[in-house]
Structure formats: C-alpha cells, structure tokens
Amino acid sequence: MRAADLLVPYPTVTLSTPAIEAARILADADLPGLIVVDDRGAPFAVLPGTQVLRLAVPIYCQDDPALTYMVDEAAADVFVRELGDRTVRDLLPPQPHELPVVSPQATALEIAALMARTRSPLVAVVDGGLQGAVTLHGLLDRVLAA
Amino acid sequence: MRAADLLVPYPTVTLSTPAIEAARILADADLPGLIVVDDRGAPFAVLPGTQVLRLAVPIYCQDDPALTYMVDEAAADVFVRELGDRTVRDLLPPQPHELPVVSPQATALEIAALMARTRSPLVAVVDGGLQGAVTLHGLLDRVLAA
C-alpha cells in the first residue's frame, strides 16, 4: 500500500485565513492538524493540531510558563479573543526543516517514519498539486489490519 | 475553567504493555496519544500519537529516511510485525525535559501553552494520582465556545 491508497480528501487553509477560523475548522471537523496552502494551492506548511492551537496562544505565553500563571481564570478562558483578526500568516511558527509531504508512491513505512520524525499526525500527499492527506489514524488502522 | 473541569477519563498503558497493544489501543479508541503509567499509577510518559507510532517504526528507519526507501512495498505494509513481543519499555523514546502534566487547578491558557510547547495533543491531570486527561479537541471546543 502506498500514499495513493491511503490518502483522504483534506480541508486546507491559506496564509490569509484568520487564525480563529483555522482553529474552528480543526475543532469542528476533529482534524489531527491542518494543511496551509500557498497561492498556487501547494502545501506551504503542515500544522499538527498543537501548532494550530499555538496560533491562538498569546506570543508572550508561548515559551514562558510563568507568564501563563499570571493570567487569571476569567481572562485565561477567553485567550482566543486576543487573536482578533490576525491571520495564519501573522502567527505561523517558524517552519521545520522537513515538511511532512510525500509523493503518492510513498510506502506505509516511509509515511510512518516521516510522521514519527516530524511529529506530525498528518502528511500531505503531493503530485503536481495537493492530492489529499494521510492521517495517523488512517495509517494505523491499515497497517494494524495488514 | 480549570483542568478539573476539562478532564476526561483516559485509558493508560504501562511500561510492560506490548507496544503492538499500545498501538491498537490508540487506533481503536481514536485517541490523540497515550499516557504511560509507572507501577504506582503515576504518569511516566505522555506519548502523542506520532510517538506511539514511532514505537512501531524499526529503529534503523527512525532517523534515516534513506533506509525506509530500501524496504519494498510488501515488507513496508507489515512493518509492525517486526515489533514481536517488545514492550513499551523496550521502545520508549528518550523523554522530553518537560512532561505534559498539570494539576487540576491549571487554567485553559496554561494547558494550551503547555500543549503548544510540548507538542502534545493531550495533557495528564495529576493530583496525588492520575485524575484523567485534557485533550486538544476537548480544550479547543471549550475555549472556542467561551
């Protein structure tokens, strides 16, 4: 089995998508992460769910736990409101050296090793344009049944 | 809202659980990750789904993509069989400096920042013993509705 056999259609966001909308897409469809595409529809970034959540965490809290302790419970409940109308582009974390992207020919083992190495529960499948994504659970279900 | 309000009961595995069984638990219950507890029931590790998958990726393939390309499709389909009866203890990756574990008093913002920082889509909630876990999607649903 190859990426072509494992991929599923997958929603995308763009660099201009408001970050709050990206978080809602992730939450509403219970996705493991999001694919951010550029103007030509090619994957620009693949964000695991934790890194979509990171878009919504105020910059001053991202790396310093001590600062999060100083925010009271009422304000901590509504931290996503601080996002305002900022876009994915405004908040995108530095991109890793290796994007979780494969060709349709990638084997199950190649995809598993890539997910483990990049800590990404989804990989984008690209052949010219974006063909879809392989999710961690989609892959696991298939390899455990093999 | 605090971790105590956000936590859900969460399955655990131990260091002696066969790695293949851990992968099955993750897949069957569609979990974002697994909590590995020690003999006293305290969290020893919190493994995001990608790191549970990593348990099943042969060591020689984990860091070197070139080696995965050399495995043919038929063998790549059944890579999990190489696990044999090895346990979570045998295959556990080096543990990060910071475990995604909070007290029941942690705020939504503290939990979100911790998930983003540790790249873990679940955090264990501990008060004496393990009380449960907060998942990324459970947290997102609540903070987006707040």
Contacts between the chains, C-beta under 8 A, distances in Angstrom:
chain1	res1	chain2	res2	distance
A	1	B	73	7.2
A	1	B	77	5.5
A	2	B	73	6.7
A	20	B	144	8.0
A	23	B	140	6.3
A	23	B	144	6.4
A	24	B	144	6.0
A	26	B	140	6.7
A	27	B	137	6.3
A	27	B	140	4.2
A	27	B	141	5.6
A	27	B	144	5.7
A	30	B	137	5.8
A	32	B	32	7.7
A	32	B	49	7.5
A	32	B	121	7.9
A	48	B	50	7.8
A	48	B	119	6.6
A	48	B	121	7.5
A	49	B	32	7.5
A	49	B	121	5.2
A	49	B	136	4.9
A	49	B	137	7.5
A	50	B	48	7.8
A	50	B	115	5.1
A	50	B	116	5.6
A	50	B	118	7.9
A	50	B	119	4.8
A	50	B	120	6.6
A	50	B	121	5.6
A	50	B	136	6.4
A	51	B	116	7.0
A	51	B	119	7.3
A	53	B	112	5.6
A	53	B	115	5.8
A	53	B	116	5.5
A	53	B	136	6.1
A	53	B	139	7.6
A	53	B	140	6.6
A	54	B	116	3.6
A	56	B	112	6.9
A	56	B	143	7.7
A	57	B	109	7.3
A	57	B	112	5.2
A	57	B	113	5.1
A	57	B	116	5.2
A	58	B	109	8.0
A	61	B	109	6.4
A	61	B	113	4.8
A	62	B	113	6.4
A	62	B	116	6.3
A	62	B	117	6.9
A	63	B	117	6.7
A	65	B	110	7.1
A	65	B	113	6.6
A	65	B	114	7.2
A	65	B	117	7.6
A	68	B	107	7.2
A	68	B	109	5.2
A	68	B	110	4.5
A	68	B	113	4.8
A	69	B	110	6.7
A	71	B	107	6.8
A	71	B	109	5.4
A	72	B	107	8.0
A	73	B	1	7.2
A	73	B	2	6.7
A	73	B	107	5.4
A	75	B	109	7.7
A	76	B	1	8.0
A	76	B	107	3.6
A	76	B	108	5.2
A	76	B	109	3.7
A	76	B	110	7.0
A	77	B	1	5.4
A	77	B	107	7.6
A	77	B	108	5.6
A	77	B	143	6.9
A	77	B	146	4.7
A	78	B	143	7.6
A	78	B	146	5.3
A	79	B	108	6.9
A	79	B	109	4.6
A	79	B	112	6.8
A	79	B	143	6.9
A	80	B	143	5.3
A	80	B	144	6.4
A	80	B	146	7.6
A	107	B	68	7.2
A	107	B	71	6.8
A	107	B	72	8.0
A	107	B	73	5.4
A	107	B	76	3.6
A	107	B	77	7.6
A	108	B	76	5.2
A	108	B	77	5.6
A	108	B	79	7.0
A	109	B	57	7.3
A	109	B	58	8.0
A	109	B	61	6.4
A	109	B	68	5.2
A	109	B	71	5.4
A	109	B	75	7.7
A	109	B	76	3.7
A	109	B	79	4.7
A	110	B	65	7.1
A	110	B	68	4.5
A	110	B	69	6.7
A	110	B	76	7.0
A	112	B	53	5.6
A	112	B	56	6.9
A	112	B	57	5.2
A	112	B	79	6.9
A	113	B	57	5.1
A	113	B	61	4.8
A	113	B	62	6.4
A	113	B	65	6.6
A	113	B	68	4.8
A	114	B	65	7.1
A	115	B	50	5.1
A	115	B	53	5.8
A	116	B	50	5.6
A	116	B	51	7.0
A	116	B	53	5.5
A	116	B	54	3.6
A	116	B	57	5.2
A	116	B	62	6.3
A	117	B	62	6.9
A	117	B	63	6.7
A	117	B	65	7.6
A	118	B	50	7.8
A	119	B	48	6.7
A	119	B	50	4.8
A	119	B	51	7.3
A	119	B	119	5.5
A	120	B	50	6.5
A	121	B	32	7.9
A	121	B	48	7.5
A	121	B	49	5.2
A	121	B	50	5.6
A	121	B	121	7.6
A	136	B	49	4.9
A	136	B	50	6.4
A	136	B	53	6.2
A	137	B	27	6.3
A	137	B	30	5.8
A	137	B	49	7.5
A	139	B	53	7.6
A	140	B	23	6.3
A	140	B	26	6.7
A	140	B	27	4.2
A	140	B	53	6.6
A	141	B	27	5.6
A	143	B	56	7.7
A	143	B	77	6.9
A	143	B	78	7.6
A	143	B	79	6.9
A	143	B	80	5.3
A	144	B	20	8.0
A	144	B	23	6.4
A	144	B	24	6.1
A	144	B	27	5.6
A	144	B	80	6.4
A	146	B	77	4.7
A	146	B	78	5.3
A	146	B	80	7.6
